[in-house]
Amino acid sequence: MEPPSGPASRRHVPWSRLLLAVALLTFWTPPTTAQLTVETVPPLAAEGLDVLLLARIVEKNPLGYAWYRGERVDNAQLIASYRVDNNATTNGSVYSGRETVYPNGTLLIRNVTQRDTGPYTQLVTKKNLQTEIQTGHLHVHPVLPSPVITSNNSNPREHEDTVVLTCGAETQNTSYMWWINSQSLPKGMRLELSKDKRTLTVVAVTRNDTGPYVCEARNPVSVSRSDPFTLDVLWRENSRALGVGAITGIVIGVLLVLTLLAVLGCFIFLHRGKWPPASTSGRGPSGSSVSQASLPDARPPAPIYQELVCPNTDVYCHISHKADVGP
């Protein structure tokens, strides 16, 4: 009986294919990823400083190192590579002239800027041609300039306007603090801070809110304070547009009125005894007064006997009784 053909075919593998498989296993080894152990020195990088990226390398006497921008090995993002046996450095496509790779695998970046912020990956090649990848992150903080306080209203009116004060230009990873009259902000309903504390709102300003105000900007590498800022609050009198000239005119007018009243009072006091008395009806020096009989619908009084001195005579004139006269 002939043996089955299946098992016989698996035992007769061509020698050339076996050699190819061994070669692939020898020269291609998938890289192993280590824990993120790249450290930044100094740990807080300020713009303009020199920074070292240190990697903890377990392998003794490795074959070489390579540094890349980003979180993976990509030849298009190669900064530089270093070969230990001949101390040779090969610069990559993103090399800027500020980077140096040392024999211990450390990467130096001189005069860092905020554009250098980001992840960096190191590839270590071992003697057995295996590789190890380590990734770290570099964050470069700006050195903050002195902030400048700006206001949305240069001449707010008391009890009417709301003022918004802004501290400097907005930057990332920056915190802000405020002081008024060299003291921290008091708690009150009229003082409101934004979520990032960069803006301060003063609701219905009063003359007591003039300041001075000072703000502080702070990030992990620097602290900076602004110059004092004072609000020019217009009081209620000023809001009615009473200028110096108007106030002066009002005072002069009041003084003139008082002077005229004083002169009139003196004149009345000095001449009050020289005026003639008011005439009484029917008793004046002339007969200009109107008698009751001349009035419409007037009836003469009861019989009257009146003695008058006749003109140019020394006798009395007798007016005899007259009867009542009807209308």
GIMO-V976968 format. One record per backbone hydrogen bond with DSSP energy under -0.5 kcal/mol. CO is the residue of the C=O (numbers start at 1). NH is the residue of the N-H. Records with the same first field share a line. If there is no record, write none. Layout:
CO = NH + NH
This chain:
4 = 8
5 = 9
6 = 9 + 10
7 = 11
8 = 12
11 = 13
14 = 18
15 = 19
16 = 20
17 = 21
18 = 22
19 = 23
20 = 24
21 = 25
22 = 26
23 = 27
24 = 28
27 = 29
32 = 34 + 133
35 = 37
39 = 54
41 = 52
43 = 45
44 = 46
45 = 141
46 = 49
49 = 112
51 = 109
52 = 41 + 54
53 = 107
54 = 39
55 = 57
56 = 58
63 = 84 + 85
64 = 125
65 = 82
66 = 123
67 = 79 + 80
68 = 121
72 = 74
74 = 77
75 = 78 + 93
77 = 69
78 = 94
79 = 92
80 = 67
81 = 90
82 = 65 + 84
83 = 87 + 88
88 = 83
90 = 81
92 = 95
98 = 110
100 = 102 + 108
102 = 105
106 = 102 + 108
107 = 53
108 = 100
109 = 51
112 = 48
113 = 116
114 = 117
118 = 138
119 = 70
120 = 136
121 = 68
122 = 124 + 134
123 = 66 + 125
124 = 126 + 132
125 = 63 + 64
126 = 129
130 = 126
131 = 32
132 = 124
133 = 34
134 = 122
135 = 38
136 = 120
138 = 118
139 = 45 + 141
141 = 47
142 = 144
147 = 227
148 = 168
150 = 166
154 = 232
156 = 234
157 = 160 + 161
161 = 205
163 = 165 + 202
164 = 152
165 = 200
166 = 150 + 168
171 = 174
175 = 218
177 = 216
178 = 185
179 = 214
180 = 183
183 = 180
188 = 191
190 = 192 + 203
192 = 201
194 = 197
198 = 167
199 = 194
200 = 165
201 = 192 + 203
202 = 163
205 = 159
206 = 209
207 = 210
210 = 231
212 = 181
213 = 229
214 = 179
215 = 226
216 = 177
217 = 224
218 = 175
219 = 222
222 = 219
224 = 217
229 = 212 + 213
231 = 233
233 = 235
234 = 158
235 = 239
236 = 240
237 = 240 + 242
238 = 241
241 = 243
243 = 247
244 = 248
245 = 249
246 = 250
247 = 251
248 = 252
249 = 253
250 = 254
251 = 255
252 = 256
253 = 257
254 = 258
255 = 259
256 = 260
257 = 261
258 = 262
259 = 263
260 = 264
261 = 265
262 = 266
263 = 267
264 = 268
265 = 269
266 = 270
267 = 271
268 = 272
271 = 274
280 = 283
286 = 289
291 = 294
292 = 295
295 = 298
304 = 306
306 = 308 + 319
308 = 310 + 317
310 = 313
315 = 310
317 = 308 + 319
318 = 320
324 = 326
